[in-house]
Amino acid sequence: MSTTAPAPTALDVSATPPVPFGRLVSVELRKALDTRAGRWFTGSILALCLVVVVIYALAAPTESQSLGQIAGVAGGVLGYFLPVLVILMLTSEWSQRTGLVTFTLEPRRPRVIGAKLVAALLLGIGLIVVALVIAVLGNLIGGGDWSVEARVLINGAVVANLIAILTGFAIGMLLMNTPAAIVTYFIYTLVLPTAVGVLSALQDWFDKLAPWIEFNTAQQPLFMGDYRLEGQEWAQFVTAGLIWLVLPFVLGLMRLLRAEPK
């Protein structure tokens, strides 16, 4: 005579409080800076920013220097490499196979992804502040004008880098592979605008179409000229942003929520 073994009792964790969101954010910040690669890369970005600002302050004519101009230089250097740091923050879970640990300790993936996004924004804002301090030092060295328009400073140094952070985050989620994401980001940042510029110079119809379908082109009024969007430029910014930022972000989020950690 045989007996049926009782079914194992499932572990009820419904009453277990989730990990506080603030703790998740702090963990993601530590993961970004605790490794030797993270610290060296962050330090290298700031060092490069300092070198470029000092060279600009020493080489540019005094009459063409101002705090706003130097802040734009510092923000431009930061904007090229800050998304790479964000990509490393996001893709390391998959390339270093730490995703199993992360999603075991906190199985609610939307909270983990949200913590990564907040951590990336906080880290980016911190580096922007440091870059602005470097710009102030550069203006002291160059003896330039201290006047700066708030719109120029906010758009050129802050908004541009926040858009870059979100772009890097979207590419990282979509590809979940560090080399592929970094290469794709630089193609998007360097190769695509060049190709669009060449085609725009050759074809008038494409020159009119480019701001609607290419996000870098649509952003140009924010970061040059009068540093503002007006009328049709807003429609172009939103349309191109939906194609190159919102759509990859949504697709990447869907993929990250469904991907199986290995």
C-alpha positions as CSV (number, residue, x, y, z in Angstrom):
1,M,0.0,0.0,0.0
2,S,1.4,3.4,-1.0
3,T,0.6,6.8,0.3
4,T,0.6,10.1,-1.6
5,A,3.2,12.5,-0.4
6,P,1.7,15.9,0.6
7,A,2.3,18.7,-1.8
8,P,5.0,21.1,-0.6
9,T,3.7,24.2,0.9
10,A,4.4,27.3,-1.2
11,L,6.3,30.1,0.5
12,D,3.9,33.0,1.0
13,V,5.8,36.3,0.6
14,S,2.8,38.5,0.0
15,A,3.1,40.0,3.4
16,T,6.9,40.7,3.0
17,P,7.5,44.4,2.6
18,P,9.3,45.3,-0.7
19,V,12.8,46.7,-0.6
20,P,12.5,50.4,-0.1
21,F,12.9,52.3,-3.4
22,G,15.5,54.6,-2.0
23,R,17.6,51.7,-1.0
24,L,17.4,50.3,-4.6
25,V,18.5,53.7,-6.0
26,S,21.5,53.8,-3.6
27,V,22.5,50.3,-4.5
28,E,22.4,51.2,-8.2
29,L,24.5,54.3,-7.6
30,R,27.0,52.2,-5.6
31,K,27.1,49.6,-8.4
32,A,27.9,52.3,-10.9
33,L,30.9,53.7,-8.9
34,D,32.1,50.8,-6.7
35,T,33.9,49.0,-9.6
36,R,37.3,50.1,-10.7
37,A,36.1,50.5,-14.3
38,G,33.2,52.7,-13.2
39,R,35.4,55.0,-11.1
40,W,38.1,55.3,-13.7
41,F,35.6,56.0,-16.5
42,T,33.8,58.6,-14.4
43,G,37.1,60.2,-13.5
44,S,38.3,60.1,-17.1
45,I,35.2,62.0,-18.2
46,L,35.7,64.7,-15.7
47,A,39.4,64.9,-16.4
48,L,38.8,65.2,-20.2
49,C,36.2,67.9,-19.5
50,L,38.7,69.8,-17.4
51,V,41.4,69.5,-20.1
52,V,39.1,70.7,-22.9
53,V,37.8,73.7,-20.8
54,V,41.4,74.8,-19.8
55,I,42.5,74.6,-23.4
56,Y,39.5,76.6,-24.6
57,A,40.1,79.2,-21.8
58,L,43.7,79.6,-22.8
59,A,43.3,79.4,-26.6
60,A,40.1,81.3,-27.3
61,P,40.2,85.1,-27.5
62,T,39.0,86.8,-24.3
63,E,36.3,88.8,-26.0
64,S,34.7,85.6,-27.3
65,Q,34.7,83.9,-23.9
66,S,31.9,83.9,-21.3
67,L,30.6,81.6,-18.6
68,G,27.8,80.5,-20.9
69,Q,30.2,79.6,-23.7
70,I,32.5,77.7,-21.4
71,A,29.6,75.9,-19.7
72,G,28.4,74.8,-23.2
73,V,31.9,73.4,-23.9
74,A,32.0,71.5,-20.6
75,G,28.4,70.3,-21.2
76,G,29.2,69.2,-24.7
77,V,32.2,67.0,-23.6
78,L,30.0,65.5,-20.8
79,G,27.2,64.9,-23.3
80,Y,29.3,62.6,-25.5
81,F,30.4,60.2,-22.7
82,L,27.7,60.4,-20.1
83,P,25.3,58.1,-22.0
84,V,28.2,55.5,-22.2
85,L,28.3,55.5,-18.4
86,V,24.5,55.0,-18.3
87,I,24.8,52.2,-20.8
88,L,27.4,50.5,-18.6
89,M,25.1,50.9,-15.6
90,L,22.3,49.2,-17.4
91,T,23.9,46.4,-19.4
92,S,26.3,45.2,-16.7
93,E,23.5,43.2,-15.2
94,W,23.5,41.0,-18.4
95,S,27.1,41.1,-19.5
96,Q,28.4,40.2,-16.0
97,R,25.5,37.9,-15.2
98,T,24.5,39.8,-12.0
99,G,20.9,40.0,-13.1
100,L,20.1,36.7,-11.4
101,V,21.1,38.2,-8.0
102,T,19.5,41.5,-8.7
103,F,16.1,40.1,-9.7
104,T,16.2,37.4,-7.0
105,L,16.6,40.0,-4.3
106,E,14.0,42.3,-5.9
107,P,11.8,40.3,-8.3
108,R,9.6,43.3,-9.2
109,R,11.4,44.4,-12.3
110,P,9.7,47.7,-12.9
111,R,11.0,48.9,-9.5
112,V,14.5,47.8,-10.4
113,I,14.4,49.5,-13.8
114,G,12.9,52.6,-12.1
115,A,15.7,52.6,-9.6
116,K,18.3,52.4,-12.4
117,L,16.7,55.3,-14.2
118,V,16.6,57.5,-11.1
119,A,20.2,56.5,-10.3
120,A,21.3,57.4,-13.8
121,L,19.6,60.8,-13.6
122,L,21.1,61.5,-10.2
123,L,24.5,60.5,-11.3
124,G,24.1,62.6,-14.4
125,I,23.0,65.7,-12.5
126,G,25.9,65.3,-10.1
127,L,28.4,65.2,-13.0
128,I,26.6,68.2,-14.6
129,V,27.2,70.2,-11.4
130,V,30.8,69.2,-11.4
131,A,31.1,70.2,-15.1
132,L,29.6,73.6,-14.3
133,V,32.2,74.1,-11.5
134,I,34.9,73.2,-14.0
135,A,33.4,75.8,-16.3
136,V,33.6,78.5,-13.6
137,L,37.2,77.6,-13.0
138,G,37.8,77.8,-16.8
139,N,36.2,81.3,-16.9
140,L,38.5,82.4,-14.1
141,I,41.5,81.2,-16.1
142,G,40.3,82.8,-19.3
143,G,39.1,86.0,-17.7
144,G,35.8,85.9,-19.7
145,D,32.5,87.6,-19.2
146,W,30.5,86.3,-16.2
147,S,27.1,87.1,-17.7
148,V,25.1,84.1,-18.8
149,E,21.5,83.7,-19.9
150,A,19.5,81.1,-17.9
151,R,18.0,79.6,-21.1
152,V,21.5,79.1,-22.6
153,L,22.8,77.5,-19.4
154,I,19.8,75.3,-18.8
155,N,19.4,74.1,-22.4
156,G,23.0,73.9,-23.3
157,A,24.4,72.2,-20.2
158,V,21.4,70.5,-18.5
159,V,18.6,69.7,-20.9
160,A,21.1,68.4,-23.6
161,N,22.7,66.0,-21.1
162,L,19.4,64.8,-19.6
163,I,18.3,63.9,-23.2
164,A,21.6,62.1,-23.7
165,I,21.1,60.2,-20.5
166,L,17.6,59.0,-21.6
167,T,19.0,58.1,-25.0
168,G,21.7,56.0,-23.5
169,F,19.2,54.4,-21.1
170,A,16.9,53.5,-24.0
171,I,19.6,52.0,-26.2
172,G,21.0,50.0,-23.2
173,M,17.5,48.6,-22.5
174,L,16.9,47.8,-26.1
175,L,20.1,45.9,-26.8
176,M,21.2,44.7,-23.3
177,N,24.7,44.2,-24.6
178,T,27.5,46.6,-23.7
179,P,29.6,46.7,-26.9
180,A,26.6,46.7,-29.2
181,A,24.9,49.5,-27.2
182,I,28.0,51.7,-27.2
183,V,28.6,51.2,-30.9
184,T,25.0,52.0,-31.6
185,Y,25.1,55.1,-29.5
186,F,28.1,56.5,-31.3
187,I,26.6,55.7,-34.7
188,Y,23.4,57.6,-33.6
189,T,25.4,60.5,-32.2
190,L,28.2,60.9,-34.8
191,V,27.5,58.9,-38.0
192,L,23.8,59.6,-38.4
193,P,23.9,63.4,-38.1
194,T,26.8,63.5,-40.6
195,A,24.9,61.4,-43.1
196,V,21.8,63.5,-42.6
197,G,23.8,66.7,-43.1
198,V,25.3,65.4,-46.3
199,L,21.9,64.3,-47.7
200,S,20.4,67.6,-46.6
201,A,23.1,69.5,-48.5
202,L,22.4,67.5,-51.6
203,Q,18.6,67.4,-51.6
204,D,16.4,70.3,-50.7
205,W,13.4,68.0,-50.0
206,F,15.5,66.0,-47.5
207,D,16.7,69.2,-45.8
208,K,13.1,70.0,-45.0
209,L,12.3,66.4,-44.0
210,A,15.4,65.9,-41.7
211,P,14.1,67.8,-38.6
212,W,11.0,65.6,-38.6
213,I,12.8,62.2,-38.7
214,E,16.2,62.9,-37.1
215,F,16.3,63.8,-33.4
216,N,19.8,65.4,-33.4
217,T,18.7,67.8,-36.1
218,A,15.4,68.5,-34.4
219,Q,17.3,69.4,-31.2
220,Q,19.6,72.0,-32.8
221,P,17.4,75.1,-32.1
222,L,17.6,74.2,-28.4
223,F,21.4,74.3,-28.3
224,M,22.3,77.1,-30.7
225,G,21.0,80.4,-32.0
226,D,18.4,81.7,-29.5
227,Y,18.3,78.4,-27.6
228,R,14.6,78.0,-27.9
229,L,12.0,76.1,-29.9
230,E,9.2,78.0,-31.6
231,G,6.2,77.0,-33.6
232,Q,6.9,74.2,-36.0
233,E,10.2,73.4,-34.3
234,W,8.2,72.0,-31.3
235,A,6.3,69.6,-33.6
236,Q,9.6,68.5,-35.2
237,F,11.2,68.0,-31.8
238,V,8.2,65.9,-30.6
239,T,7.9,63.8,-33.8
240,A,11.6,63.0,-34.0
241,G,11.7,62.4,-30.3
242,L,9.0,59.8,-30.5
243,I,10.9,58.0,-33.2
244,W,14.4,58.0,-31.7
245,L,13.8,58.3,-28.0
246,V,10.3,57.2,-26.9
247,L,9.9,54.2,-29.3
248,P,13.3,52.7,-28.4
249,F,12.6,53.4,-24.7
250,V,9.2,51.6,-24.8
251,L,10.6,48.6,-26.9
252,G,13.6,48.3,-24.6
253,L,11.4,48.4,-21.5
254,M,9.2,45.7,-22.9
255,R,12.2,43.5,-23.7
256,L,13.9,44.1,-20.3
257,L,10.7,43.2,-18.5
258,R,10.4,39.9,-20.4
259,A,14.1,38.9,-20.7
260,E,15.3,35.9,-18.8
261,P,18.4,36.5,-16.7
262,K,21.2,34.0,-17.4
